[in-house]
Amino acid sequence: MKLKLLIQALIIILISLPGMANLQAQKFNSSTGNCAINFPSSFAKAEKTTANGMKTGFAKTKKDGKMFVFKYLIHNDAIRRTNASKFNEISALGLAQAMKGTQKKETKFNYKNYEGLETLVYISSKKLYVFYRVVLIGNIQYQFYVISSSANKNTDINNFFDSFTTLK
């Protein structure tokens, strides 16, 4: 019986090793995305070029039942002529619609000389809240969000949001 349990445990470990290969330390740092952000625990990451040639990066982790996600997308230069405030509003609305949620609260924030948008989305079908931030800096869109069962922002969420920085 003990041998059978030991073998099952080893199989589970071996199966999960490939997925764990992308786990990193707590600080996500991307020279391509010109950014860094601190995660509350180890995270998985990926950086790639989309089919239409845009570079993108993605990192995520789970801690205490919350999902922490960070994304960047390098748009073509035409995006620089876009009204950043309107772009942020469209991004927040798009996230709410994609997650089949409702925006509950929206506030603007400043990062350096750039205006960002923070919104709280409620997904009633799953009883989940999404704390979402988006900011457009030049031609790079940064999105960071936390999915939680609580509408209360805790220290991990605040630290995650506040740790975002551009490298140059």
Backbone torsions as a table, in degrees:
resi	resn	phi	psi	omega
1	MET	NA	-47.1	179.5
2	LYS	-64.0	-39.1	179.3
3	LEU	-64.1	-40.5	179.1
4	LYS	-62.9	-43.3	177.9
5	LEU	-64.6	-40.0	178.4
6	LEU	-63.4	-43.3	178.8
7	ILE	-64.0	-43.2	178.1
8	GLN	-61.4	-41.4	179.4
9	ALA	-64.0	-42.1	179.1
10	LEU	-64.7	-39.2	178.2
11	ILE	-63.2	-44.2	179.2
12	ILE	-61.4	-42.9	178.9
13	ILE	-62.8	-46.2	-178.7
14	LEU	-64.4	-38.6	179.2
15	ILE	-65.7	-37.5	-176.0
16	SER	-83.3	-12.8	-178.4
17	LEU	-60.3	-44.6	179.7
18	PRO	-58.2	-39.4	178.6
19	GLY	-70.1	-23.2	-179.1
20	MET	-86.2	-7.4	-176.9
21	ALA	-62.3	-27.6	-179.0
22	ASN	-89.0	1.7	-179.7
23	LEU	-68.2	136.7	-178.0
24	GLN	-124.5	177.5	173.0
25	ALA	-68.2	-176.3	-172.4
26	GLN	-71.8	-24.8	-175.2
27	LYS	-95.0	117.7	171.8
28	PHE	-86.1	129.5	-176.8
29	ASN	-138.0	125.8	-179.4
30	SER	-133.5	115.8	174.5
31	SER	-71.6	-33.3	177.2
32	THR	-62.0	-46.7	179.7
33	GLY	-85.3	-3.8	179.8
34	ASN	54.5	46.4	-174.7
35	CYS	-153.0	166.0	173.4
36	ALA	-149.0	150.3	176.3
37	ILE	-155.0	145.5	-180.0
38	ASN	-97.8	128.0	175.3
39	PHE	-95.1	153.2	-179.4
40	PRO	-76.4	-8.6	178.3
41	SER	-157.6	175.5	179.0
42	SER	-57.0	149.6	-174.0
43	PHE	-137.6	162.2	172.5
44	ALA	-100.6	145.9	-179.1
45	LYS	-140.9	161.0	175.7
46	ALA	-153.1	142.7	173.1
47	GLU	-132.3	136.4	-177.3
48	LYS	-155.4	175.8	173.8
49	THR	-111.7	130.8	-177.9
50	THR	-73.9	170.9	-179.3
51	ALA	-59.6	-30.3	179.5
52	ASN	-95.6	16.0	171.0
53	GLY	88.8	5.0	178.9
54	MET	-86.3	139.5	178.2
55	LYS	-87.4	141.1	-178.4
56	THR	-142.6	153.3	176.3
57	GLY	-136.5	152.1	-173.0
58	PHE	-149.8	136.7	174.3
59	ALA	-144.8	146.1	178.9
60	LYS	-154.4	156.5	175.2
61	THR	-154.6	167.1	173.5
62	LYS	-121.0	141.5	173.5
63	LYS	-151.6	130.3	177.5
64	ASP	50.5	41.8	177.1
65	GLY	79.4	3.5	179.0
66	LYS	-108.2	144.6	176.2
67	MET	-104.5	122.7	179.1
68	PHE	-105.6	126.9	-175.5
69	VAL	-133.2	139.1	174.2
70	PHE	-133.4	136.7	178.3
71	LYS	-138.7	147.7	166.6
72	TYR	-132.7	151.9	178.5
73	LEU	-140.6	123.0	178.9
74	ILE	-93.0	108.0	-179.1
75	HIS	-82.3	168.0	174.0
76	ASN	-69.6	167.9	-173.9
77	ASP	-63.9	-19.8	-179.9
78	ALA	-61.2	-26.2	-178.9
79	ILE	-62.1	-24.5	-179.5
80	ARG	-61.7	-24.0	-179.8
81	ARG	-86.8	-1.7	-178.8
82	THR	-79.8	145.1	172.9
83	ASN	-70.1	112.1	-174.0
84	ALA	-61.2	-38.5	-179.5
85	SER	-62.7	-45.9	178.5
86	LYS	-65.7	-40.6	178.5
87	PHE	-59.0	-44.1	179.3
88	ASN	-63.2	-41.8	178.5
89	GLU	-62.1	-42.8	179.3
90	ILE	-65.1	-39.5	178.2
91	SER	-62.7	-44.8	-179.6
92	ALA	-65.0	-42.4	177.7
93	LEU	-63.9	-41.7	178.4
94	GLY	-61.7	-40.1	177.5
95	LEU	-63.7	-47.1	-179.8
96	ALA	-58.5	-43.8	179.8
97	GLN	-67.7	-41.7	-179.8
98	ALA	-62.9	-34.0	-179.5
99	MET	-92.2	4.2	-179.2
100	LYS	56.1	45.7	-178.4
101	GLY	-120.4	178.7	-179.9
102	THR	-122.3	131.6	176.0
103	GLN	-71.4	128.2	-178.1
104	LYS	-102.5	-35.2	-175.5
105	LYS	-151.6	143.0	-179.6
106	GLU	-136.7	129.1	176.3
107	THR	-137.7	148.5	176.9
108	LYS	-90.2	150.4	174.1
109	PHE	-137.0	161.0	178.9
110	ASN	-114.3	135.1	170.6
111	TYR	-123.7	113.3	-173.3
112	LYS	53.7	-122.2	179.4
113	ASN	-101.6	19.3	-175.6
114	TYR	-112.7	139.6	177.7
115	GLU	-90.9	128.6	175.7
116	GLY	-115.1	174.9	179.7
117	LEU	-131.7	134.0	174.3
118	GLU	-117.8	135.6	179.7
119	THR	-138.6	152.9	174.5
120	LEU	-110.5	124.1	-179.3
121	VAL	-113.4	135.5	175.9
122	TYR	-110.7	127.3	177.1
123	ILE	-104.7	95.3	-172.4
124	SER	-64.2	-34.5	-177.9
125	SER	-65.6	-24.3	-179.8
126	LYS	-113.8	-2.8	-177.1
127	LYS	53.9	48.3	-179.3
128	LEU	-124.9	152.3	176.1
129	TYR	-115.2	144.9	177.0
130	VAL	-122.5	116.5	172.3
131	PHE	-90.3	117.2	-170.8
132	TYR	-126.9	134.1	173.3
133	ARG	-126.5	142.7	176.0
134	VAL	-142.0	140.7	175.7
135	VAL	-147.9	137.2	177.9
136	LEU	-105.7	119.2	179.8
137	ILE	-122.2	109.4	-174.2
138	GLY	63.9	-121.1	178.4
139	ASN	-107.6	16.5	179.7
140	ILE	-111.2	124.9	176.4
141	GLN	-97.3	126.0	177.2
142	TYR	-111.1	130.0	178.0
143	GLN	-128.4	131.5	174.4
144	PHE	-138.6	137.0	-178.6
145	TYR	-151.4	159.8	179.4
146	VAL	-130.8	130.5	177.6
147	ILE	-103.4	127.7	-173.3
148	SER	-144.2	158.1	175.1
149	SER	-85.4	-5.1	-178.4
150	SER	-116.5	145.9	177.0
151	ALA	-85.7	2.0	-179.1
152	ASN	-95.4	128.3	176.1
153	LYS	-77.2	125.9	177.7
154	ASN	-103.3	-178.4	-177.7
155	THR	-59.1	-41.4	179.8
156	ASP	-60.1	-41.7	-180.0
157	ILE	-66.8	-48.2	179.2
158	ASN	-60.7	-43.6	179.6
159	ASN	-63.6	-41.3	178.4
160	PHE	-59.4	-52.7	-179.6
161	PHE	-61.3	-46.4	-175.2
162	ASP	-71.7	-16.8	-177.1
163	SER	-82.7	-10.8	-179.1
164	PHE	-60.0	135.9	176.1
165	THR	-151.0	149.3	171.4
166	THR	-91.8	152.3	-173.1
167	LEU	-86.7	-27.6	-178.1
168	LYS	-111.0	NA	NA
